[in-house]
Amino acid sequence: MPIYYFDGNIIGRSSGRSTVGAAAYRAGEKLHSVAHASYQSGEKLYAEGDKITHDYTRKGGVAYSEIMLPDNAPKEYQDRETLWNAVERAEKRKDAQLAREFVVGLQREFELREQIEVLCEYIQESFVDRGMIADFSIHDTGKGNPHAHIMLTTHHVTPDGFGKKNTEWNENRLFLEWREGWADVNNRMFERLGLEERIDHRSYRDRGIDREPMIHLGYEAAALERRDIRTERDDHNREVQRRNEQRTAIKTEPGKETTENAREPRKIEKSEQLEKELQKIRATVQFIEKPLETEIEPPYVSTLERQLKAEKATQYIEKTQAQQNTAEKIAERMNALKEKYLELEKEKIPLIEKHNKDKYELPPLEYRAEQIDEHAENIEALQDRLEQFRESRRNLRLFDLKQKKETDEKIAQATQELERARDFFKNHFRIDPAQAPAELNRLQEEIRTKRDELNTKQILVQTIKKKQASIELDYHTQKLLNETRPDQEQITQLLAQMHKPPESLRDHH
């Protein structure tokens, strides 16, 4: 089942991060500085400004990474370390916004080469053609949630390097355009592969779907719900889910679509028309079987003819009654198929709702785990750098006053950066950096649990769908057979009288 996921954020120094470390993490490399780039790529990168090497070569899960340049960009920016150190040098402010990042969900229906093709097509059209440099990496641990990190530069690029920052790229209309573009490029790939699946960036309302969206539960509310503490957000989602279930059950019925104003159930009765016909036939038989002395009999009507008429009328009555019994049985069976189908639908809808809810909660959980991991690694690197400065300060001789002053300034700056990183961590994740390992373990356990639940629910839903398909086949087969029966209208009338909406619908209306 395809999924649409698109999220964006700004990488800035106010959180104590550098782009080198981020890129290294995402590409799985070893880079000197530029922490964010290091994290994204899973590489080892060296940051020239803060003298930190960010090594994520053992991170794992990085399936592919690439840097895409505009035509006028320096070719040396194809090197991740060179690129993001140049970005760091272009920004002077201590709270500078260094890069823009998007995290997009990749379709499991696509192979890796197709995922790369989709990303390259999207990045070229949306970002590189506008003059941005894009550094993207595909993360796939093989656990069913492939996604990509796209890091983008924020400055105009020239053959000589970076120029001024382009503020037009911050406009909201572009963000909406990029969201739509991600859906479009995926749908083009679905079409090229001959697959019917599609994704849509629009809300239910914009798509004309009669369905209420649920609100994002959020980390705190989800934690409370796990401890069986009810929250207003989850109560809201449960009520929305109930109303959506009713909407679906109203519209879903084999062979028929009911209206919102469903009729109240009525007792099963014999067809009024058939009953009138039977009464007429009985009256005819009674007339034929009257004593002959009460009749004015034509001379040419023999006793044998009267007997034949009486037998014929009796046979007609018996045949009509047999047809009525058969019609009732057929209608009862078809009605039972309807009711069974709707029972299965009522069972299936909550499973699908919960499946979709868990499925859409997985990417944010995994992204949160990645962010915590990245920021914790960044804090550890800043701590190591501060300790190196302090150790260097302790090793200085008594009269090395100039070096002491320079080192003290570095210690003060490093201390400020470390404090900013810690404060950002606490405010953003609502935990202390020391709790990062425990929180990562908890998130990984929750992710594993959700994946297991997703697999279980998917199996249950597929089982229900198979049963419903069998019911639909039986129902429509009987419906086609009815078209050849003389009592087709009678069966239709009986079926209409037997129909009753699900209990939840009667409660709703």
FIROKE-952703 format. One record per residue (C-alpha): residue in one letter; y negated, x negated, z. Coordinates in pm, whole numbers, plus 50000, padded with zeros to 5 digits. Last residue first. Layout:
<rs>
AYXZ
...
</rs>
This chain:
<rs>
H491425295051251
H492455262951423
D495135278951637
R496625295651332
L496535262251154
S498265244051437
E501025270151437
P501805264251070
P500935291950823
K503225322050765
H504925331550441
M507505359450468
Q505355385850301
A504485362750009
L508185353949967
L509125390849955
Q506515397149688
T507655367349478
I511295377849514
Q510425413149395
E508485399349100
Q511505378848988
D513945408149017
P515105406448652
R516075369948700
T515325342848441
E512065331748606
N513905329848938
L515905300048812
L512675280148772
K511635288149132
Q515115279049254
T514795244749094
H511245241849229
Y512405247349586
D515485225149567
L513495196349414
E510695201049667
I513205199649951
S514725167349816
A511265151949780
Q510455162650136
K513575145350267
K512665113650074
K509095115250209
I510415118350564
T512545086950524
Q509605068050369
V507405078250662
L510005066550914
I510425032850740
Q506645027850724
K506345037451090
T508845010651191
N507224983850973
L503764992251107
E505024992151464
D506484957251416
R503214945351262
K501244960951547
T503404943251804
R503004909651628
I499224914151614
E499114923651981
E501164892752071
Q498874870751861
L495834886152028
R497234879852377
N498094843752292
L494594838352150
E493054853852461
A495064830452686
P494034800052483
A490344811152475
Q489994817752849
A488234784252909
P485624795052653
D484684823852888
I485204858952755
R483024885852603
F483744873352247
H480194872252112
N478224867952434
K480604842852593
F481094822752273
F477364822652194
D476614809952543
R479254782452509
A477924771152168
R474354771452291
E475374751552600
L477164725852385
E474144722552158
Q471854717752456
T474154691452608
A474334673152275
Q470534672252258
A470214659552615
I472944633452562
K471324622252236
E467974618652413
D469664599152692
T471254576652430
E467894569152273
K466344561652613
K469274539752716
Q469124521152385
K465454513652443
L466034503052804
D468884479052744
F467894459853061
L470734471753287
R473454468753027
L474844498952849
N478454508652920
R477554539753119
R475404552752834
S478244548152583
E480534567952815
R477894595152835
F477504595852457
Q481294597352410
E481504625452667
L478914645352475
R480874640252151
D484114651552315
Q482394682452455
L480984690752113
A484454687351958
E485934709952228
I483214735552167
N483974734951793
E487704739051855
A486954769052079
H484644783051810
E487324779951540
D490144794251751
I487984823151868
Q486944829951509
E490524828451381
A491714852351653
R488844875951574
Y489794874651204
E493374883151294
L492274912751503
P489744923951242
P492464922050971
L495044941451180
E492874971451273
Y493044985950922
K496844985550928
D496994999751280
K494775029151180
N496685033950854
H500025035051036
K498595057851306
E497305082351045
I500545079450843
L502675086451151
P500395114951258
I500775130550908
K504565127050879
E505655150151160
K503325177951051
E504495172150692
L508145173950805
E507475207450966
L505615218150651
Y508625209850433
K510975227950673
E508755258750659
K508655258350280
L512425253350251
A512975282450494
N510695303950275
M512805295149972
R515965304450159
E514505337150286
A513245346149938
I516675339049786
K518395359350058
E515975388150017
A516445387949640
T520225387949679
N520085417349918
Q517745435949684
Q519965428249386
A522955441949575
Q520955473449658
T520025477149290
K523645472649180
E524885497749438
I522265523249334
Y523005517748965
Q526735521749030
T526065554649208
A523925567148918
K526635557948670
E529295575048877
A527225607248899
K526485606948529
L530175601648450
Q531155630748674
R528645653748506
E529965643348165
L533535650948274
T532525685848395
S531235694048049
V527705699747935
Y527745720347604
P527225753847771
P523975743147933
E524235745848310
I521755766948504
E522365751448840
T522975766549181
E526515776149090
L527265739948995
P527105728049353
K524675698549385
E526085663649293
I523635657449007
F520655666949219
Q521795644549510
V522315615849265
T518815619949126
A517305621149475
R519155589049564
I517755572549249
K514215582949333
Q514595569949689
L515905536849560
E512905532849330
K510545539749618
E512275513249831
L511995488049549
Q508245493749526
E507815490649898
S509675457449900
K511635454950219
E509815440850522
I509565406550689
K507095408750973
R503625395350907
P502115361250977
E498285358950969
R496845349250633
A495385315150571
N491605314150529
E491595277050442
T493465285450123
T497095277750047
E498265254849766
K501675264249628
G504915249949489
P505775229049791
E503045231450054
T500235207350133
K496675220750144
I496765236450488
A498865207850629
T496335182450507
R493355200050665
Q495255205050991
E496165168351009
N492555158950944
R491485180851236
R494035164551468
Q493045129351355
V489375137151420
E490275149051771
R492305117551836
N489475095951703
H486945112351936
D489275107652233
D489595071252124
R485835066552131
E485355085052460
T487865062952633
R491155070052806
I492555043853039
D496255038852958
R495925000853002
R496174996552625
E493415022452598
L491115000352806
A491724970252580
A491074991352271
A487795003752419
E486674967952485
Y487664954552143
G486154981851931
L487555015751841
H485985017551496
I485165053751422
M487505077451241
P486565091450903
E486705129150851
R488605141950551
D487735165450268
I487525137250015
G484495138949786
R484535101049731
D481105096649888
R482225116850190
Y485445096850233
S483405064350233
R483215041649931
H484785007149883
D487765020949694
I491175005349627
R493595013949347
E497365015149301
E498825027548971
L500094993448862
G500164982348496
L499404946148583
R496124947048393
E495194979548570
F495854965348917
M493804934748816
R490894956848710
N491214975349039
N490844942649231
V487684933549037
D486154967749097
A486844968749471
W485204934949525
G482264944949307
E481574975549521
R481154954249834
W479054928749640
E476724956449517
L476314969649872
F475434934549990
L473044930449698
R471244962749786
N470844950150145
E468704920850040
N469584886950190
W470094870249850
E466414876449779
T465584851350054
N466534821549835
K466104790250046
K464114762549881
G465684733049699
F469134717749731
G470284687849529
D468944667349238
P470644687548961
T469134718249129
V470484742749386
H468524771849529
H469394775349895
T471714799550083
T475084783150013
L478184805050019
M481414803450219
I484174827150099
H487114831850336
A490184848250183
H492884871450308
P496664874950309
N497884898250585
G501654903550557
K503084877150787
G503424849150531
T500764828050702
D498314834350419
H494774820850422
I493054817250087
S490064793950082
F486664796749919
D483684773449880
A481014790249668
I477804773849545
M475124799549476
G473044802249157
R473324839249072
D476194832648827
V477964815649118
F477694845949346
S478854879749214
E480324872648870
Q481814838348946
I483004848549292
Y484704880049162
E486494863148871
C487534833849088
L488794857049362
V490794879249125
E492354849048951
I493254833249286
Q494934865649398
E496774866749064
R498014830849110
L499134839849464
E501094870649353
F499414904349376
E500894935349544
R500004919949880
Q496374926649796
L493834902749944
G491464912550226
V488004897650205
V486074876150454
F482514868550348
E480444839350470
R476774830350432
A475644795150506
L473344773750719
Q471074798050901
A468814774951100
D468464777351479
K467814740051532
R465494740151231
K465734711450981
E468084725550715
A468634706150391
R470544678950578
E473204703650693
V473654716850338
A474064681150210
N476724675750479
W478354707150345
L478594695149986
T479544658850048
E482414668450280
R483704695050040
D483674672549732
Q482844694349432
Y479284687949543
E479534654749359
K479064674149035
P475434681249121
A474684718249057
N473114729648728
D476224747048589
P476784766848908
L479584753049127
M482934767249244
I484734749649530
E488454756149573
S491074763449839
Y494674775849830
A497514786850059
V495964776550392
G498414788750658
G498634755450837
K496244740451094
R497724705751080
T495034692250845
Y492334707351065
D490424675451153
H486704678551219
T485194643651254
I481984643851454
K479004620651398
D476484648551475
G474394645051161
E476924628350931
A479624653950997
Y483054641250897
L485654664950754
K489414667750807
E490694698650625
G491894733550716
S489574747750450
Q487814773150671
Y487724751650986
S486304721550804
A483694743250636
H482684756650977
A482524722351141
V480304705250888
S480964671651045
H483284644950896
L486034664150724
K489814665150762
E491284693950565
G492884727950618
A490504745350378
R489184770850629
Y489054746850922
A487364719650720
A484804744350586
A483904756350936
G483624721151072
V481314710750791
T479184742150819
S478074733851171
R478314756051475
G476434758351805
S475924795951771
S472214791951696
R473214766151436
G474074793251187
I476954807750987
I475964842850876
N478444871450859
G480324893350615
D483244917350606
F485274932950325
Y488674949250365
Y490174974250119
I493924979250149
P496684983849894
M500005000050000
</rs>
